[in-house]
Amino acid sequence: MEDLPLCFRWCAGVSMGYQGLLSNLLVYLIKQYHLNNADATQILSVVNGCIQFASILCAVVADALGCFYVVYVSLLASFLSSFLFVLTSAKPSLSSQSSSLGLSGAPTGGQFSVLYFAIFLLAVAAGGSRLSSATFGASQVDTSEGQASFFNWFSMTSYTALVGMTAIVYVEDNVGWLIGFSLCAGASAVGVLLFHLGRPYYRHSECRENPFLTCCDLSEENYGGRPKQLMKALAITIGLTLQVRSPGRLNSKVQSISIG
């Protein structure tokens, strides 16, 4: 139970970190990378899809190896992603192609590579920490009453993401991208530090077999005759459908279907 206050603090840090990046990413792509609205929106849609896919993938890995490693990697990815965004905002050569006249053109392939790698780390951070953090924190509590209390406080902690969605976004728009992204990097760094400090107190779950591999293991002794029965039922259904649509012409074909 000693590690629960640390859990709430590093959860708040990582939530503020990646939400401060994700909430204003569309504006950053348009202003700093000089993308049109359609391209920037498309990139943001891909990011949201990758976050959903990362949540599923990280859940499978967490169930097989334990939530500790997934949460640790997610926190590190959050810090590295925010650090890369700090670099792109601090050095214009990483975000736009500057000319001798001070104008900015289309981003180069190398600049896009840095951007996409930062976005990839952002998707890993958001997808990995969304579900695994709650599961990891609840595994540190013994009783069901304690777990219920933990989820109540964890829900309250998740609202610290509003700070990233409001205050940090305001700083990014009105003060500067470098200061705003630095706040995100600082919040993520605090989350990584607090999570690392709590390592001696964490309760690690044992590795177990991947549930997806178990579901895919369709043995013959359990499902021996069911595929054949399914094919017969499918043939009967198709035949009856054809008979209803054209009873005179297809009646003989329906009767020829073997079900035994």
Backbone bond lengths (Angstrom), bond angles and torsions (degrees), N, CA, C in turn:
res aa  C-N    CA-C-N  psi(-1)  N-CA   C-N-CA  omega(-1)  CA-C   N-CA-C  phi
1 M - - - 1.460 - - 1.528 112.22 -
2 E 1.350 117.70 -17.86 1.454 119.50 -178.39 1.517 112.29 -65.74
3 D 1.341 117.15 -22.31 1.446 120.12 -175.17 1.518 113.40 -88.10
4 L 1.339 118.53 -6.42 1.458 120.34 -176.91 1.526 112.83 -64.26
5 P 1.351 120.26 -43.85 1.469 117.38 175.26 1.518 113.19 -58.38
6 L 1.337 117.40 -36.41 1.455 119.79 175.99 1.519 111.15 -65.73
7 C 1.317 117.03 -38.06 1.471 120.65 178.54 1.520 111.16 -59.17
8 F 1.331 116.16 -44.81 1.456 119.46 -179.71 1.524 111.36 -64.70
9 R 1.320 117.06 -35.41 1.461 120.18 -176.48 1.523 111.64 -73.61
10 W 1.350 117.71 -45.45 1.461 116.55 179.92 1.524 112.08 -73.06
11 C 1.321 117.32 -26.45 1.474 118.94 172.74 1.525 110.78 -64.58
12 A 1.339 116.08 -41.26 1.459 119.73 177.77 1.524 111.12 -64.60
13 G 1.334 116.73 -38.69 1.459 119.77 -179.59 1.507 113.22 -64.86
14 V 1.334 116.84 -46.99 1.464 119.10 -177.79 1.524 110.87 -70.60
15 S 1.334 118.05 -32.55 1.468 120.48 177.91 1.520 110.96 -65.58
16 M 1.324 116.58 -44.76 1.460 119.88 177.62 1.513 111.28 -64.48
17 G 1.333 116.42 -37.09 1.459 119.92 -177.21 1.511 113.33 -64.42
18 Y 1.338 117.35 -56.70 1.465 117.95 -174.72 1.523 112.70 -77.69
19 Q 1.322 118.63 -25.34 1.460 119.12 175.79 1.519 111.85 -71.86
20 G 1.317 117.06 -33.92 1.458 119.76 175.38 1.513 112.60 -64.26
21 L 1.335 117.04 -30.18 1.460 121.12 176.18 1.521 112.20 -81.13
22 L 1.306 115.17 -45.69 1.461 119.86 -172.60 1.525 112.57 -71.93
23 S 1.316 117.69 -35.04 1.463 120.31 -173.89 1.522 112.67 -67.98
24 N 1.315 117.75 -28.78 1.468 121.27 -176.30 1.521 112.15 -116.07
25 L 1.331 116.85 18.37 1.461 120.32 -176.40 1.521 111.71 -66.23
26 L 1.324 117.72 -37.58 1.461 120.92 -178.58 1.526 111.10 -61.48
27 V 1.323 116.73 -45.68 1.465 120.73 179.65 1.529 110.56 -65.04
28 Y 1.329 116.54 -37.90 1.462 120.08 -179.68 1.528 111.44 -64.74
29 L 1.328 116.90 -40.21 1.460 119.95 178.87 1.524 111.48 -65.26
30 I 1.318 117.05 -36.89 1.459 120.15 -178.12 1.529 111.31 -74.29
31 K 1.327 117.58 -42.68 1.459 120.66 -174.53 1.526 112.96 -81.86
32 Q 1.331 117.03 -42.54 1.459 119.86 -173.78 1.525 113.17 -92.23
33 Y 1.309 117.35 -32.07 1.463 120.36 -179.64 1.520 112.38 -103.32
34 H 1.326 116.51 -1.39 1.456 122.34 173.60 1.529 112.29 56.86
35 L 1.320 115.46 40.58 1.457 120.97 175.44 1.528 109.02 -89.85
36 N 1.327 115.88 150.55 1.458 118.42 175.59 1.529 109.73 -75.89
37 N 1.303 115.05 169.53 1.467 119.53 -174.05 1.523 112.34 -62.03
38 A 1.320 116.85 -38.04 1.465 120.16 -178.00 1.524 111.42 -65.88
39 D 1.330 117.02 -46.71 1.471 120.24 -179.13 1.531 111.29 -66.07
40 A 1.329 116.32 -41.33 1.461 119.32 179.69 1.527 111.32 -65.35
41 T 1.330 116.91 -40.13 1.465 120.44 177.98 1.513 111.40 -66.07
42 Q 1.321 116.61 -37.77 1.464 120.32 178.27 1.525 110.89 -64.23
43 I 1.332 117.34 -42.41 1.462 120.56 177.83 1.522 110.59 -62.38
44 L 1.333 116.90 -41.96 1.456 120.29 179.33 1.524 111.70 -64.93
45 S 1.331 117.01 -36.60 1.469 119.90 176.82 1.520 111.25 -65.44
46 V 1.326 116.49 -39.33 1.467 120.08 177.02 1.524 110.45 -64.69
47 V 1.322 116.55 -39.01 1.471 120.60 178.40 1.526 110.58 -61.66
48 N 1.323 117.08 -46.05 1.465 120.31 179.24 1.528 111.42 -62.95
49 G 1.329 117.01 -38.54 1.460 119.36 176.17 1.516 112.39 -65.76
50 C 1.322 116.92 -39.62 1.466 120.34 178.11 1.522 111.63 -65.62
51 I 1.331 116.93 -33.54 1.461 120.10 177.80 1.524 110.23 -65.26
52 Q 1.333 116.85 -42.77 1.461 119.91 178.45 1.531 111.19 -64.29
53 F 1.326 116.39 -41.78 1.464 119.58 178.41 1.525 110.82 -66.97
54 A 1.329 117.02 -39.28 1.464 120.25 178.55 1.518 111.66 -63.99
55 S 1.336 117.28 -32.84 1.469 119.92 177.46 1.522 111.09 -62.89
56 I 1.342 116.31 -42.57 1.467 120.16 179.23 1.524 110.72 -67.63
57 L 1.324 116.20 -46.01 1.462 119.79 -178.34 1.520 111.55 -63.80
58 C 1.327 116.69 -42.77 1.470 119.79 179.82 1.522 111.64 -67.92
59 A 1.336 117.21 -31.54 1.462 119.58 176.73 1.523 111.17 -65.49
60 V 1.327 116.94 -38.94 1.473 120.33 177.42 1.528 110.37 -65.48
61 V 1.329 116.29 -45.36 1.466 119.80 179.71 1.527 110.73 -64.50
62 A 1.330 117.02 -39.72 1.458 120.29 -179.98 1.517 112.08 -65.39
63 D 1.331 116.58 -37.14 1.455 119.57 179.30 1.519 111.36 -70.36
64 A 1.332 117.23 -28.49 1.465 120.48 -178.82 1.525 112.48 -87.33
65 L 1.328 118.08 -40.04 1.452 121.67 -173.70 1.524 113.96 -110.16
66 G 1.316 117.17 -14.92 1.453 120.50 -176.03 1.522 111.11 109.75
67 C 1.335 115.77 150.40 1.461 120.78 -176.75 1.530 112.95 -74.17
68 F 1.326 117.02 -20.47 1.465 119.49 -174.81 1.526 111.11 -59.47
69 Y 1.322 117.61 -48.51 1.461 120.66 -176.95 1.524 111.62 -68.12
70 V 1.319 117.35 -36.78 1.466 120.33 179.07 1.521 110.38 -65.22
71 V 1.330 116.70 -44.33 1.458 120.10 179.58 1.528 110.80 -65.90
72 Y 1.305 116.82 -40.86 1.469 120.55 -179.80 1.526 110.82 -61.97
73 V 1.327 116.46 -47.69 1.467 120.57 179.23 1.531 110.66 -63.82
74 S 1.318 117.36 -37.98 1.460 120.78 179.73 1.525 111.22 -64.51
75 L 1.323 116.79 -41.39 1.459 120.08 178.14 1.530 111.71 -65.34
76 L 1.321 116.60 -42.96 1.457 119.72 177.19 1.527 111.29 -63.98
77 A 1.341 116.73 -39.47 1.461 120.13 178.42 1.521 111.30 -64.91
78 S 1.333 117.23 -36.42 1.455 120.83 177.87 1.531 110.87 -63.89
79 F 1.320 116.81 -43.45 1.461 119.52 179.59 1.529 111.30 -67.46
80 L 1.332 117.47 -45.08 1.465 120.44 -178.97 1.523 111.55 -64.34
81 S 1.332 116.66 -38.12 1.455 120.14 178.66 1.526 111.06 -64.29
82 S 1.325 116.72 -47.40 1.466 119.75 178.83 1.525 111.54 -64.78
83 F 1.330 116.96 -33.76 1.465 120.20 178.29 1.530 110.82 -66.90
84 L 1.333 117.10 -38.65 1.465 120.04 177.02 1.521 111.22 -66.92
85 F 1.320 117.27 -37.18 1.460 119.31 176.68 1.529 110.83 -67.10
86 V 1.321 116.83 -33.72 1.465 119.74 174.53 1.525 110.14 -62.11
87 L 1.327 117.00 -42.40 1.458 120.38 179.92 1.524 111.56 -65.48
88 T 1.335 117.12 -41.08 1.462 119.24 -179.88 1.527 112.07 -66.88
89 S 1.322 116.75 -31.03 1.464 119.31 177.73 1.518 112.35 -81.10
90 A 1.334 117.69 -27.14 1.465 120.92 -179.15 1.523 111.99 -81.36
91 K 1.341 116.49 -33.22 1.461 121.08 -178.82 1.524 109.29 -115.05
92 P 1.327 117.75 108.81 1.475 119.53 179.97 1.518 113.52 -60.63
93 S 1.327 117.43 -23.28 1.457 119.47 179.69 1.523 112.44 -67.03
94 L 1.327 117.81 -17.29 1.464 121.59 178.72 1.529 112.79 -91.90
95 S 1.324 117.16 -11.90 1.464 119.46 -176.60 1.518 113.25 -118.52
96 S 1.317 119.23 -24.88 1.461 120.85 179.28 1.517 108.67 -152.47
97 Q 1.303 115.49 157.73 1.458 121.93 -177.72 1.522 108.97 -91.76
98 S 1.300 115.84 102.82 1.456 121.17 -177.40 1.522 110.40 -84.40
99 S 1.299 114.95 142.56 1.458 120.81 177.67 1.520 109.93 -109.45
100 S 1.315 116.77 177.41 1.455 120.90 -179.36 1.518 112.36 -69.05
101 L 1.345 117.70 -18.99 1.449 122.07 179.10 1.525 112.65 -89.51
102 G 1.338 116.47 0.00 1.453 119.69 -179.93 1.514 113.40 85.85
103 L 1.329 116.44 6.57 1.457 119.79 179.57 1.518 109.80 -89.39
104 S 1.294 115.32 160.46 1.464 120.91 -179.09 1.520 108.90 -119.14
105 G 1.303 115.95 133.27 1.446 121.17 179.51 1.512 111.31 -108.22
106 A 1.326 114.99 -159.79 1.453 120.42 -179.59 1.528 110.13 -70.97
107 P 1.321 118.29 142.66 1.470 120.62 179.38 1.522 111.18 -62.87
108 T 1.301 115.50 148.39 1.459 121.51 178.59 1.524 110.27 -85.04
109 G 1.331 114.57 174.18 1.456 119.25 178.95 1.520 112.54 -63.62
110 G 1.333 116.89 -38.29 1.459 119.59 177.95 1.515 112.83 -65.85
111 Q 1.323 116.75 -38.01 1.465 120.22 177.98 1.518 111.32 -67.43
112 F 1.321 116.15 -39.21 1.461 119.29 175.62 1.522 111.28 -65.82
113 S 1.328 117.50 -33.57 1.466 120.42 179.59 1.527 110.56 -64.04
114 V 1.331 116.74 -43.89 1.462 120.30 177.38 1.520 110.67 -62.97
115 L 1.338 116.05 -42.05 1.460 120.13 -179.82 1.521 111.54 -63.60
116 Y 1.328 117.11 -47.51 1.461 120.30 -177.39 1.520 111.59 -67.17
117 F 1.328 117.43 -33.86 1.462 118.97 177.35 1.524 110.70 -67.75
118 A 1.341 116.64 -39.48 1.467 120.08 176.60 1.530 110.65 -64.92
119 I 1.327 117.12 -38.91 1.464 120.80 178.72 1.528 110.53 -68.26
120 F 1.340 116.83 -37.53 1.462 120.19 177.00 1.525 111.12 -61.62
121 L 1.320 117.02 -44.29 1.465 120.16 177.09 1.523 111.19 -64.47
122 L 1.332 116.56 -35.56 1.461 120.15 177.58 1.525 111.36 -64.37
123 A 1.341 116.92 -40.34 1.470 120.36 177.82 1.523 111.07 -65.54
124 V 1.328 117.39 -39.80 1.466 120.82 177.20 1.523 110.81 -63.65
125 A 1.325 116.24 -42.43 1.463 120.01 -179.27 1.523 111.25 -64.56
126 A 1.333 116.61 -47.14 1.465 119.78 -178.02 1.521 111.70 -69.51
127 G 1.331 116.85 -44.59 1.460 119.92 -178.56 1.516 113.47 -69.35
128 G 1.332 117.27 -37.35 1.447 119.70 -177.44 1.514 114.37 -76.46
129 S 1.321 116.76 -30.55 1.462 119.40 -176.34 1.519 113.78 -90.97
130 R 1.308 118.68 -14.34 1.462 120.63 -174.92 1.519 112.23 -65.44
131 L 1.326 117.21 -44.51 1.462 121.38 -176.04 1.525 112.52 -105.42
132 S 1.317 116.33 -39.48 1.463 119.80 -173.70 1.520 112.36 -68.90
133 S 1.328 118.03 -29.20 1.467 119.83 -179.83 1.520 111.19 -64.81
134 A 1.337 116.06 -43.40 1.464 119.25 178.85 1.523 111.58 -65.93
135 T 1.325 116.52 -42.00 1.465 119.99 179.65 1.517 111.30 -65.18
136 F 1.326 116.28 -41.68 1.462 119.87 179.93 1.523 110.84 -65.03
137 G 1.321 117.56 -42.19 1.453 119.71 179.23 1.516 112.79 -65.89
138 A 1.345 116.81 -40.21 1.462 119.99 179.57 1.522 111.84 -67.36
139 S 1.332 117.74 -28.16 1.469 120.01 179.03 1.524 112.72 -70.79
140 Q 1.320 117.64 -12.22 1.457 120.67 178.09 1.525 112.87 -85.32
141 V 1.335 117.15 -5.88 1.462 122.64 -177.59 1.517 109.00 -107.13
142 D 1.323 117.36 139.94 1.462 121.77 -175.51 1.524 112.71 -86.15
143 T 1.304 117.72 -47.37 1.459 121.13 -171.78 1.523 110.96 -92.77
144 S 1.338 115.36 157.91 1.456 120.90 177.26 1.525 111.48 -67.93
145 E 1.342 117.45 -33.36 1.456 120.26 176.58 1.526 110.79 -65.19
146 G 1.328 115.49 -40.64 1.458 119.03 177.94 1.519 112.40 -66.30
147 Q 1.335 116.56 -37.12 1.460 119.64 177.32 1.518 111.59 -66.36
148 A 1.346 116.71 -39.26 1.460 119.71 177.14 1.523 110.68 -62.91
149 S 1.327 116.82 -41.59 1.456 120.21 177.24 1.525 111.08 -65.31
150 F 1.328 116.08 -37.80 1.468 118.89 178.79 1.516 111.16 -61.88
151 F 1.326 117.73 -45.43 1.461 120.02 -177.83 1.528 111.22 -66.13
152 N 1.314 117.73 -30.73 1.461 119.53 175.13 1.530 110.91 -64.34
153 W 1.318 115.72 -47.50 1.455 119.12 179.21 1.525 111.55 -70.20
154 F 1.315 116.65 -33.31 1.463 119.39 178.44 1.528 110.58 -65.60
155 S 1.330 116.83 -38.12 1.466 119.82 176.91 1.522 110.78 -63.75
156 M 1.330 115.94 -38.72 1.461 118.92 176.70 1.530 111.09 -65.76
157 T 1.344 116.50 -38.09 1.459 120.17 179.60 1.516 111.56 -65.55
158 S 1.331 116.67 -35.57 1.464 119.87 -179.00 1.520 112.49 -63.24
159 Y 1.335 117.00 -20.94 1.458 119.54 179.06 1.521 112.30 -73.88
160 T 1.333 117.03 -7.89 1.466 118.20 173.37 1.523 111.25 -66.79
161 A 1.347 116.80 -15.11 1.463 119.65 174.14 1.515 111.38 -62.16
162 L 1.340 117.15 -22.30 1.465 119.87 176.72 1.520 111.78 -62.48
163 V 1.336 115.93 -28.46 1.465 119.04 176.61 1.519 110.22 -64.50
164 G 1.340 115.31 -42.24 1.459 118.87 177.09 1.513 113.08 -67.93
165 M 1.340 116.88 -31.92 1.455 121.49 -177.67 1.521 112.60 -81.64
166 T 1.321 118.70 -16.03 1.468 121.45 -176.95 1.527 111.53 -119.80
167 A 1.333 116.75 -66.55 1.464 120.06 -173.69 1.528 111.82 -65.85
168 I 1.335 117.29 -46.75 1.463 119.50 -178.66 1.523 110.58 -67.95
169 V 1.324 117.25 -38.31 1.465 120.17 177.03 1.530 110.47 -62.86
170 Y 1.330 116.51 -38.43 1.475 119.98 177.11 1.526 110.41 -62.63
171 V 1.320 116.86 -42.32 1.463 120.35 178.82 1.523 110.31 -63.80
172 E 1.317 117.20 -41.58 1.464 120.42 -179.83 1.518 111.71 -62.98
173 D 1.315 117.57 -38.53 1.463 120.95 -176.36 1.524 112.53 -80.64
174 N 1.327 118.31 -33.96 1.453 120.54 -170.84 1.521 114.39 -110.02
175 V 1.322 117.83 -25.51 1.463 120.95 179.87 1.523 110.94 -101.40
176 G 1.306 116.61 -51.21 1.452 119.91 179.38 1.517 111.10 160.14
177 W 1.341 115.08 150.03 1.460 119.70 179.71 1.517 111.81 -65.68
178 L 1.318 116.29 -35.61 1.459 119.33 -177.85 1.524 111.09 -63.87
179 I 1.315 117.71 -43.59 1.468 120.79 179.73 1.523 110.37 -67.66
180 G 1.334 117.16 -42.98 1.459 119.99 -179.24 1.512 112.74 -64.01
181 F 1.338 116.40 -45.49 1.463 119.01 179.02 1.525 111.39 -69.11
182 S 1.337 117.04 -29.42 1.465 119.56 176.06 1.523 110.89 -66.23
183 L 1.330 116.99 -36.40 1.465 119.75 175.29 1.528 110.85 -64.22
184 C 1.321 116.48 -39.98 1.473 119.45 176.54 1.523 111.40 -63.38
185 A 1.323 116.37 -43.29 1.467 120.22 178.31 1.521 111.23 -64.29
186 G 1.328 116.94 -39.11 1.460 119.62 178.21 1.515 112.39 -65.19
187 A 1.345 117.09 -42.27 1.464 119.95 178.16 1.522 111.00 -63.74
188 S 1.324 116.64 -41.23 1.473 119.57 178.70 1.521 111.33 -67.30
189 A 1.336 117.08 -38.20 1.465 119.93 178.74 1.523 111.35 -64.68
190 V 1.329 116.75 -39.32 1.468 119.96 176.52 1.529 110.21 -63.74
191 G 1.337 116.66 -39.95 1.460 119.49 177.93 1.520 112.68 -62.58
192 V 1.335 116.85 -42.97 1.469 120.35 177.51 1.520 111.15 -63.34
193 L 1.327 116.56 -42.68 1.466 120.47 -178.70 1.525 111.23 -64.05
194 L 1.325 117.17 -45.87 1.466 120.25 -179.50 1.527 111.50 -66.01
195 F 1.317 116.75 -38.01 1.458 119.02 177.59 1.527 110.82 -64.90
196 H 1.318 116.84 -39.04 1.462 120.26 179.23 1.532 111.26 -68.48
197 L 1.324 117.53 -36.02 1.457 120.34 178.97 1.525 112.29 -66.94
198 G 1.308 117.52 -26.45 1.455 120.15 -179.21 1.511 114.61 -88.11
199 R 1.315 118.26 2.48 1.472 120.76 -177.86 1.529 113.62 -56.67
200 P 1.334 120.64 -39.86 1.476 118.30 -179.74 1.523 113.85 -65.38
201 Y 1.326 117.77 -18.46 1.459 120.62 -175.82 1.521 113.34 -101.33
202 Y 1.319 117.41 -9.73 1.464 119.22 -174.79 1.514 111.38 -74.35
203 R 1.307 114.93 147.73 1.455 123.03 174.67 1.524 107.96 -101.06
204 H 1.319 115.85 116.65 1.454 120.87 -175.83 1.527 109.71 -92.64
205 S 1.316 115.46 133.60 1.462 120.43 176.96 1.517 109.90 -82.50
206 E 1.319 115.50 150.42 1.460 120.74 -179.84 1.523 110.96 -75.61
207 C 1.337 115.05 147.79 1.455 119.96 177.09 1.522 109.82 -69.70
208 R 1.310 115.66 141.70 1.448 120.34 179.78 1.522 109.38 -139.63
209 E 1.326 114.33 173.18 1.451 119.28 -175.98 1.523 110.87 -68.10
210 N 1.330 114.45 143.54 1.455 120.09 179.75 1.522 110.25 -63.65
211 P 1.346 119.33 125.97 1.464 120.08 -177.95 1.514 113.09 -67.11
212 F 1.343 118.52 -27.93 1.452 120.29 178.89 1.529 111.10 -68.87
213 L 1.330 116.22 -36.46 1.457 118.65 176.65 1.524 111.05 -68.86
214 T 1.322 116.50 -33.47 1.459 119.89 177.23 1.518 111.17 -66.56
215 C 1.311 116.71 -41.39 1.473 120.27 179.22 1.517 111.42 -66.39
216 C 1.333 116.75 -32.66 1.461 120.23 -178.88 1.518 112.88 -80.52
217 D 1.307 117.70 -9.41 1.467 121.35 -179.22 1.522 109.00 -83.67
218 L 1.310 116.81 84.85 1.462 122.74 -178.56 1.526 108.48 -93.75
219 S 1.309 115.91 95.07 1.455 120.37 -177.29 1.520 110.86 -77.23
220 E 1.316 115.83 153.99 1.461 122.22 -178.45 1.519 111.52 -69.49
221 E 1.332 117.34 -31.15 1.453 119.72 -177.24 1.525 112.38 -72.93
222 N 1.337 116.67 -23.74 1.463 119.66 178.53 1.515 112.78 -94.16
223 Y 1.341 116.79 -29.63 1.454 120.55 -175.17 1.527 110.60 -127.72
224 G 1.320 116.23 34.70 1.451 121.27 -172.70 1.514 114.55 -55.98
225 G 1.341 118.36 -58.32 1.453 120.10 -173.69 1.504 115.06 -97.92
226 R 1.288 119.36 0.04 1.462 121.23 -173.46 1.520 113.40 -71.09
227 P 1.327 121.37 -37.58 1.465 118.34 176.68 1.519 113.37 -60.18
228 K 1.340 117.86 -39.22 1.459 120.26 178.92 1.516 110.86 -66.81
229 Q 1.331 116.79 -41.76 1.459 119.68 177.99 1.529 111.42 -63.32
230 L 1.310 116.16 -35.60 1.453 119.66 178.56 1.521 110.82 -66.31
231 M 1.323 117.41 -40.98 1.459 120.31 179.14 1.519 111.34 -66.17
232 K 1.321 118.18 -38.11 1.455 121.42 178.26 1.524 111.11 -66.17
233 A 1.343 115.88 -42.63 1.456 118.76 178.42 1.524 111.15 -64.87
234 L 1.337 116.79 -36.55 1.455 120.39 177.74 1.523 111.15 -66.02
235 A 1.322 117.39 -39.17 1.462 120.80 178.15 1.524 111.37 -65.07
236 I 1.323 116.92 -40.36 1.470 120.54 178.53 1.524 110.26 -64.14
237 T 1.349 116.45 -42.92 1.460 120.36 -178.82 1.519 111.51 -63.13
238 I 1.333 116.81 -44.96 1.473 120.56 179.42 1.526 110.46 -64.54
239 G 1.320 115.55 -40.28 1.463 118.79 -179.35 1.510 112.62 -66.02
240 L 1.333 116.65 -42.51 1.464 119.43 178.47 1.523 111.68 -65.85
241 T 1.316 117.10 -35.65 1.463 120.35 177.73 1.519 110.84 -64.06
242 L 1.318 116.97 -43.97 1.458 120.09 178.45 1.525 111.46 -66.14
243 Q 1.318 117.36 -34.50 1.444 120.49 -179.93 1.529 111.77 -67.13
244 V 1.321 116.93 -37.48 1.458 120.39 178.55 1.522 110.91 -67.56
245 R 1.339 117.48 -38.80 1.453 120.69 -178.02 1.525 112.47 -72.90
246 S 1.314 117.57 -37.75 1.468 120.94 -179.74 1.514 108.83 -143.93
247 P 1.341 118.20 80.18 1.469 120.91 -172.46 1.513 112.98 -68.04
248 G 1.321 119.05 -35.23 1.452 119.39 -175.67 1.500 113.64 -71.13
249 R 1.326 116.58 -42.12 1.456 120.44 -173.55 1.515 112.89 -85.59
250 L 1.342 118.09 -31.43 1.456 120.48 -172.92 1.520 113.33 -105.27
251 N 1.301 117.99 6.33 1.454 120.13 -178.56 1.513 111.58 -62.33
252 S 1.334 115.04 -40.65 1.472 118.26 -179.23 1.517 111.83 -66.83
253 K 1.357 116.25 -35.10 1.471 118.68 179.17 1.506 112.07 -68.82
254 V 1.335 116.79 -37.44 1.449 119.74 178.39 1.504 111.57 -64.30
255 Q 1.338 116.41 -40.91 1.453 120.06 -179.25 1.508 112.56 -68.46
256 S 1.323 117.31 -21.65 1.476 120.57 -179.11 1.516 113.53 -80.62
257 I 1.357 117.90 -8.07 1.462 120.60 -179.95 1.531 109.27 -70.63
258 S 1.289 116.84 124.13 1.462 121.01 -178.81 1.515 109.53 -87.78
259 I 1.317 115.93 127.71 1.469 120.73 178.70 1.519 111.72 -116.86
260 G 1.251 115.79 2.47 1.462 117.97 -179.80 1.454 111.63 -118.53
